């Protein structure tokens, strides 16, 4: 019996942002980030001739020595991998985390000027931390938030209200807020399974009435 993950995989669209992850993260990490199966990631990577990245290659002796000596998110940024990967490796190595107050999060300088100009989620993804972490850091600096209004594909408009904002956001590689604002601007009500089924029935009925005899 197919599960929700299989359904998302079947409908998944490989945006440029999603393709950019192939080979930079392990297939498992890409699958987890995009909400699809590892097999789908493997097939997409192979079809594009992109070599896999083994998580084992990241952990040199020098990198292992840094576990617990700097906070997980800082080490993740240094190695160019997700924070979850660092945390998982540290826990498997039975190494306690660095006491957070000892080394508070500091946003790399090259991203400071982007605060309030691009979404917290985009900066968080680039740095390897959570969006709330960036949001908290931004608020401490007294910088207002912004919501990037991205339109990655014309296909998004035709699907507004036909699936949840969150599912569409994952599918098109944007924030749920972006989808919400676009749907509101178009005057389209939020997705409802019953409403969608009723609309499909009306569409099919209209189509059958127009069919030539």
Backbone torsions as a table, in degrees:
resi	resn	phi	psi	omega
1	UNK	NA	128.7	-177.0
2	UNK	-70.5	139.9	177.2
3	UNK	-101.1	179.8	-178.0
4	UNK	-61.4	-35.0	-178.5
5	UNK	-65.8	-37.4	178.1
6	UNK	-65.5	-38.6	-179.7
7	UNK	-65.9	-42.4	178.8
8	UNK	-64.8	-36.5	-179.6
9	UNK	-64.7	-42.2	-178.2
10	UNK	-62.2	-34.6	-177.0
11	UNK	-96.1	-2.0	-172.0
12	UNK	-67.1	136.4	177.3
13	UNK	-108.6	127.4	-178.4
14	UNK	-82.4	94.4	177.4
15	UNK	-75.7	163.5	177.3
16	UNK	-56.0	-35.7	179.7
17	UNK	-66.7	-39.2	-179.9
18	UNK	-69.8	-42.0	179.2
19	UNK	-62.1	-33.4	-178.5
20	UNK	-63.9	-20.4	179.6
21	UNK	-78.9	-22.9	-176.3
22	UNK	-62.9	126.4	179.0
23	UNK	86.0	-18.9	178.3
24	UNK	-89.9	-27.8	173.8
25	UNK	-121.4	164.9	175.4
26	UNK	-69.5	158.8	179.8
27	UNK	-57.3	-37.8	-179.3
28	UNK	-64.6	-41.4	-179.7
29	UNK	-67.8	-39.8	178.1
30	UNK	-64.8	-43.3	-179.9
31	UNK	-59.9	-43.1	-179.5
32	UNK	-65.5	-40.6	-177.6
33	UNK	-70.5	-35.5	-177.2
34	UNK	-93.1	-11.4	179.4
35	UNK	74.7	31.7	178.1
36	UNK	-126.7	-179.3	-177.1
37	UNK	-81.1	154.5	178.0
38	UNK	-63.0	-35.3	179.3
39	UNK	-62.2	-39.6	180.0
40	UNK	-65.3	-37.8	178.0
41	UNK	-66.0	-44.6	179.8
42	UNK	-58.0	-47.0	-178.9
43	UNK	-64.9	-40.1	179.8
44	UNK	-66.3	-39.1	-179.5
45	UNK	-68.6	-45.0	-179.9
46	UNK	-63.2	-39.9	-178.7
47	UNK	-63.4	-25.2	-179.0
48	UNK	-101.7	4.9	177.1
49	UNK	66.4	30.6	-179.7
50	UNK	-97.0	129.2	-179.0
51	UNK	-73.9	149.8	-179.7
52	UNK	-75.6	157.2	174.6
53	UNK	-114.0	119.1	179.4
54	UNK	-84.6	132.9	179.5
55	UNK	-64.3	-23.3	-179.6
56	UNK	-67.9	-28.6	-177.6
57	UNK	-69.3	-21.7	-178.7
58	UNK	-71.0	-34.4	-168.8
59	UNK	-92.0	81.1	172.2
60	UNK	-78.4	169.9	179.1
61	UNK	-59.5	-37.8	-179.9
62	UNK	-65.5	-39.8	-179.1
63	UNK	-71.4	-39.1	178.3
64	UNK	-61.5	-34.8	-179.0
65	UNK	-67.3	-17.2	-178.7
66	UNK	-87.5	-13.7	-179.7
67	UNK	-61.3	125.4	179.8
68	UNK	83.8	-9.2	179.9
69	UNK	-100.4	-12.4	169.4
70	UNK	-141.4	157.2	-175.9
71	UNK	-64.2	152.1	-175.4
72	UNK	-55.6	-42.0	-176.1
73	UNK	-69.5	-33.4	177.4
74	UNK	-69.5	-41.9	178.7
75	UNK	-66.5	-38.2	178.4
76	UNK	-59.8	-43.6	179.2
77	UNK	-65.2	-40.4	-179.8
78	UNK	-62.0	-38.2	-177.2
79	UNK	-91.5	-11.1	-179.2
80	UNK	72.5	35.9	-180.0
81	UNK	-130.9	164.4	179.8
82	UNK	-64.3	148.4	177.8
83	UNK	-58.3	-37.8	-178.5
84	UNK	-59.5	-33.2	179.5
85	UNK	-67.2	-41.4	179.1
86	UNK	-66.5	-46.0	-179.3
87	UNK	-60.4	-43.5	179.8
88	UNK	-62.4	-44.2	-179.8
89	UNK	-65.2	-39.7	-179.5
90	UNK	-64.6	-43.3	-179.7
91	UNK	-65.5	-41.5	178.9
92	UNK	-65.0	-26.5	178.9
93	UNK	-89.4	5.1	179.5
94	UNK	56.0	39.5	178.9
95	UNK	-106.1	124.4	-179.6
96	UNK	-69.3	151.7	-179.7
97	UNK	-71.8	156.6	175.1
98	UNK	-68.4	138.3	179.6
99	UNK	-60.8	118.3	-173.8
100	UNK	-51.4	-43.9	-178.9
101	UNK	-63.4	-21.4	-179.2
102	UNK	-70.1	-35.9	-179.1
103	UNK	-137.3	82.0	-179.7
104	UNK	-64.3	157.2	-179.1
105	UNK	-65.7	133.5	175.5
106	UNK	-126.7	123.3	179.9
107	UNK	-73.1	129.6	177.5
108	UNK	-52.8	140.1	-174.1
109	UNK	-52.8	-35.5	-176.2
110	UNK	-68.1	-13.3	-179.9
111	UNK	-102.2	-8.7	-177.4
112	UNK	-59.2	-43.9	-177.2
113	UNK	-70.9	-11.1	179.5
114	UNK	-87.4	-15.0	-179.7
115	UNK	-60.2	128.3	-179.9
116	UNK	82.5	-8.7	179.1
117	UNK	-106.0	-32.2	174.3
118	UNK	-125.4	166.0	-175.1
119	UNK	-67.2	150.9	175.8
120	UNK	-57.8	-37.7	-176.8
121	UNK	-62.7	-40.4	-178.7
122	UNK	-67.6	-41.9	178.4
123	UNK	-65.7	-42.4	-179.7
124	UNK	-60.0	-41.2	-179.4
125	UNK	-65.1	-38.7	-178.9
126	UNK	-70.4	-36.8	-176.3
127	UNK	-85.2	-27.7	-180.0
128	UNK	95.1	29.8	177.2
129	UNK	-127.5	-178.5	-179.9
130	UNK	-84.8	156.1	178.0
131	UNK	-60.6	-39.5	177.2
132	UNK	-60.4	-32.4	178.2
133	UNK	-63.8	-43.7	178.2
134	UNK	-67.3	-40.2	179.7
135	UNK	-60.9	-43.8	178.7
136	UNK	-63.5	-43.2	179.6
137	UNK	-62.9	-41.8	179.9
138	UNK	-64.4	-43.2	-179.0
139	UNK	-65.5	-34.8	177.9
140	UNK	-63.1	-27.7	178.8
141	UNK	-89.3	-0.8	178.7
142	UNK	72.8	28.2	-178.9
143	UNK	-101.6	130.0	-179.7
144	UNK	-72.8	153.6	-179.1
145	UNK	-80.7	163.4	174.2
146	UNK	-137.6	153.9	175.6
147	UNK	-116.8	115.7	179.6
148	UNK	-72.0	129.2	179.5
149	UNK	-99.2	90.8	-175.3
150	UNK	-103.0	136.9	176.2
151	UNK	-121.5	88.6	-173.4
152	UNK	-72.1	-25.0	-175.2
153	UNK	-159.7	144.8	177.4
154	UNK	-63.2	-20.2	-179.9
155	UNK	-66.1	-23.0	-177.6
156	UNK	-62.5	-43.5	-178.0
157	UNK	-57.7	-40.6	-176.8
158	UNK	-71.7	-14.0	-177.9
159	UNK	-104.6	-5.9	-179.6
160	UNK	-59.2	129.0	-179.9
161	UNK	83.2	-6.7	179.8
162	UNK	-99.6	-4.3	174.5
163	UNK	-154.0	166.2	-179.0
164	UNK	-66.2	152.4	179.1
165	UNK	-58.3	-38.6	-178.6
166	UNK	-65.2	-44.1	179.2
167	UNK	-63.7	-41.0	178.7
168	UNK	-66.8	-37.3	178.6
169	UNK	-61.8	-43.5	178.8
170	UNK	-65.5	-39.6	-176.7
171	UNK	-66.7	-38.7	-176.0
172	UNK	-100.8	2.2	175.8
173	UNK	70.7	34.1	177.2
174	UNK	-126.7	178.8	178.7
175	UNK	-81.6	155.8	177.4
176	UNK	-63.0	-33.0	178.9
177	UNK	-63.2	-36.9	178.8
178	UNK	-61.8	-45.2	179.4
179	UNK	-65.8	-41.4	-179.4
180	UNK	-59.7	-47.7	-179.4
181	UNK	-63.6	-39.3	-178.7
182	UNK	-68.3	-38.7	179.1
183	UNK	-67.0	-42.4	179.3
184	UNK	-63.1	-41.8	-179.6
185	UNK	-62.4	-34.1	-179.3
186	UNK	-84.5	-5.5	179.5
187	UNK	70.9	30.5	-178.1
188	UNK	-100.4	127.3	179.9
189	UNK	-68.3	158.3	179.7
190	UNK	-64.2	159.4	-178.2
191	UNK	-63.1	136.3	173.0
192	UNK	-139.3	126.7	-178.1
193	UNK	-54.7	-42.0	-178.3
194	UNK	-69.4	-44.1	-179.8
195	UNK	-62.8	-40.8	-179.2
196	UNK	-65.7	-40.1	179.4
197	UNK	-64.7	-39.6	179.3
198	UNK	-64.9	-40.3	-179.4
199	UNK	-66.4	-39.3	177.7
200	UNK	-61.7	-40.8	179.6
201	UNK	-63.4	-42.6	179.1
202	UNK	-64.0	-42.1	-179.9
203	UNK	-62.5	-43.2	-179.1
204	UNK	-66.9	-38.6	179.9
205	UNK	-65.3	-42.5	178.6
206	UNK	-62.9	-41.6	-179.5
207	UNK	-63.6	-39.4	-179.3
208	UNK	-70.1	-31.7	179.1
209	UNK	-71.2	-28.1	-179.5
210	UNK	-87.4	-10.0	-175.9
211	UNK	-66.9	138.2	-179.8
212	UNK	-71.1	146.8	178.3
213	UNK	-100.3	NA	NA
